């Protein structure tokens, strides 16, 4: 189908939602002051969120998670923009899954940031200005991501970074931020990994330790897939500790909110 001049191809779960550009949008609107993430100050101290709502007492293995990763032109949404979005919708495999997650669908799109990609970022990600020249602008991509993640717990590795860009993007595009319950796998790993197991909680380190099916490579969908696999193993460790719901997990507010 066509949305705002762009061809959108959708594959029902398990599958991939991709957006292939057939045109270019105009420049994004000027940015104004942004509210904090879900009403909280964007100080990087936690993933944010408006509360656990009806998901609080659902067992973790019965929840659906939308694991999201972004590539950007820089580190702050005030000075940089999104170049790629990847997301994987998963459910924990339960005690019989040996830590794996069941992938129920995927979402992926390049995004024209409306600015050049710095050489260092292009070298890190492999995403170039040429690749983004005909990509859709964020306003054509973001609604699809929000719809894809609807009803899920939103997950990211270092969630304040990704959510900072997503919330800023919603403001720029005139979209309401849905106020997802958010889980940060970096902070969760710091709670459940033993210090002698891994030297740090970087995504590549954890993916290697757990034998993730996808090696993270600074591309959004690959990193989201790796994060999803890491999430499955972290949930398994929580279960072994008797932590089975978001309400129990919320005693660590830097992990889930």
C-alpha positions in Angstrom: 0.0 0.0 0.0 1.0 3.6 -0.3 1.3 6.0 2.6 2.2 9.6 2.0 3.9 8.7 -1.3 5.8 5.8 0.2 5.4 2.1 -0.6 4.9 0.2 2.7 5.4 -3.6 2.7 4.0 -5.6 5.6 4.5 -9.2 6.4 2.3 -10.6 9.2 4.1 -12.1 12.2 6.5 -13.8 12.2 7.9 -11.4 9.6 9.3 -8.0 8.9 7.6 -4.7 8.4 9.7 -2.6 6.1 9.3 0.7 4.4 10.6 1.3 0.9 10.7 4.9 -0.2 9.1 6.1 -3.4 9.5 9.8 -2.8 10.8 12.4 -0.4 8.9 14.4 2.3 9.6 18.1 3.1 11.7 19.3 5.9 10.6 18.5 9.5 9.0 21.2 11.5 11.1 23.4 13.7 11.7 21.9 17.1 10.3 23.5 20.2 10.8 22.8 23.9 10.2 19.1 24.7 8.6 17.7 27.8 10.4 15.1 29.8 9.9 11.4 29.0 6.4 10.6 30.0 6.4 13.7 32.2 9.7 13.0 33.9 13.0 14.9 33.5 15.2 13.5 30.7 18.3 13.2 32.9 19.4 9.7 31.9 18.7 8.2 35.3 16.1 5.7 34.2 14.0 4.5 31.3 10.9 6.5 32.3 7.3 5.4 31.8 4.0 6.3 33.3 3.4 3.1 35.4 2.8 -0.5 34.9 -0.9 -0.3 34.4 -2.7 -3.6 33.7 0.6 -5.3 32.9 1.9 -5.2 36.5 0.8 -8.6 37.6 1.1 -10.5 34.3 3.9 -13.0 34.4 6.9 -12.0 32.4 6.8 -15.1 30.2 3.2 -14.2 29.2 4.0 -10.6 28.2 4.8 -9.3 24.7 7.9 -7.1 24.4 8.7 -4.7 21.6 12.5 -4.5 21.6 13.6 -1.4 19.8 17.0 0.0 18.6 17.9 3.2 16.8 20.8 4.4 14.7 21.3 8.2 14.8 23.5 10.9 13.5 24.8 11.7 17.0 24.1 11.4 20.7 21.6 14.1 21.6 18.1 14.5 20.1 18.6 18.2 20.3 21.4 18.1 17.8 21.0 14.8 16.0 18.3 12.7 14.2 17.3 9.1 13.7 18.7 7.3 10.6 17.3 3.8 11.2 14.7 2.1 13.4 14.6 -1.6 14.1 12.2 -3.4 16.4 11.4 -7.0 17.2 8.2 -8.1 18.9 8.8 -11.1 21.1 7.5 -13.3 23.9 9.6 -15.1 26.4 9.9 -18.8 25.6 9.2 -20.0 29.1 11.1 -22.5 31.2 11.3 -24.9 28.2 13.0 -22.4 26.0 16.4 -22.3 27.6 16.4 -18.5 27.6 15.3 -18.0 24.1 12.5 -15.7 23.0 9.8 -16.3 20.4 9.9 -13.7 17.6 6.4 -12.7 16.6 7.2 -9.9 14.2 9.8 -7.4 13.1 9.8 -3.7 12.0 12.7 -2.1 10.1 13.2 1.2 8.2 15.9 3.6 7.2 15.0 7.2 8.0 16.1 10.3 6.2 17.4 12.5 9.0 17.4 15.8 7.1 21.1 16.3 7.9 24.4 14.8 6.8 25.7 11.7 8.6 29.0 12.5 10.2 31.9 10.5 8.9 32.6 8.8 12.2 29.0 7.7 12.5 28.9 6.5 8.9 32.1 4.4 9.6 30.6 3.0 12.8 27.2 2.0 11.3 27.8 1.7 7.6 24.8 4.0 7.0 25.7 6.7 4.5 24.1 9.8 3.1 23.6 8.0 -0.2 21.6 5.2 1.5 19.4 7.7 3.2 18.8 10.1 0.3 15.5 8.5 -0.8 14.5 7.1 2.6 11.2 8.2 4.2 11.3 11.0 6.8 10.5 10.2 10.4 6.9 11.3 10.2 6.2 8.5 7.7 7.9 5.9 9.8 7.2 6.6 13.4 3.4 6.0 13.4 4.1 2.5 12.1 6.5 1.8 14.9 4.1 3.0 17.5 1.4 0.8 16.1 3.7 -2.2 15.8 4.7 -1.8 19.5 1.1 -1.3 20.7 0.2 -3.3 23.8 3.8 -4.3 24.5 6.4 -3.5 27.1 9.0 -1.4 25.2 12.5 -2.6 25.7 15.8 -1.1 24.7 19.5 -1.5 25.7 20.3 1.8 27.4 16.6 2.9 27.1 17.1 6.6 27.9 19.1 7.1 24.7 16.5 5.4 22.4 13.5 6.8 24.1 15.0 10.3 24.2 15.0 10.3 20.4 11.6 8.6 20.1 9.9 11.1 22.4 11.6 14.0 20.6 10.5 12.5 17.3 6.9 12.3 18.4 7.0 16.0 19.4 8.6 17.0 16.1 5.9 15.0 14.2 3.0 16.1 16.2 2.3 12.6 17.6 1.3 11.7 21.1 3.8 9.6 23.0 1.8 6.4 24.1 3.5 6.2 27.5 4.8 2.7 27.2 5.9 0.7 30.2 9.7 0.6 29.5 12.4 -2.0 30.5 16.1 -1.2 30.2 18.2 -4.3 29.6 21.4 -2.5 30.5 20.2 -1.8 34.0 18.6 -5.2 34.3 21.8 -6.9 33.4 23.7 -4.9 36.0 21.3 -6.4 38.6 21.3 -10.1 37.5 24.8 -10.6 36.1 27.6 -11.7 38.4 30.7 -9.4 38.3 32.9 -12.3 37.4 30.8 -13.4 34.4 31.2 -10.4 32.1 33.5 -7.3 32.2 30.7 -5.0 31.3 27.0 -4.9 30.2 27.5 -3.7 26.7 25.2 -5.3 24.1 28.1 -7.1 22.3 29.4 -8.5 25.6 26.1 -9.8 26.7 25.2 -11.2 23.3 28.4 -13.1 23.1 28.1 -14.4 26.7 24.5 -15.7 26.1 25.2 -16.9 22.5 22.6 -14.6 20.9 21.4 -15.8 17.5 22.3 -12.4 16.0 25.6 -10.6 16.4 25.1 -6.9 17.1 26.7 -4.7 14.4 25.4 -1.1 15.0 22.5 -1.7 12.6 19.1 -1.2 14.2 17.3 -4.5 13.4 20.4 -6.7 14.1 20.9 -4.9 17.4 17.2 -5.2 18.3 17.4 -9.0 17.6 20.4 -9.4 19.7 18.8 -7.4 22.6 15.7 -9.5 22.3 17.8 -12.7 22.8 19.6 -11.1 25.7 16.3 -10.1 27.2 15.1 -13.8 27.1 18.1 -14.9 29.1 17.8 -12.1 31.6 14.1 -13.0 32.2 15.1 -16.6 32.8 17.5 -15.4 35.5 14.8 -13.3 37.0 12.5 -16.4 37.2 15.2 -18.3 39.0 15.3 -15.4 41.6 11.5 -15.7 42.0 10.8 -12.4 40.1 8.0 -13.2 37.8 6.0 -10.0 37.2 6.7 -6.3 36.4 5.4 -5.4 39.8 8.1 -7.4 41.5 10.7 -6.1 39.0 9.6 -2.5 39.7 11.5 -2.6 43.0 14.4 -1.7 40.7 12.9 1.6 39.3 15.9 2.1 37.1 15.1 -1.1 35.3 11.4 -0.8 34.6 8.8 2.0 34.9 
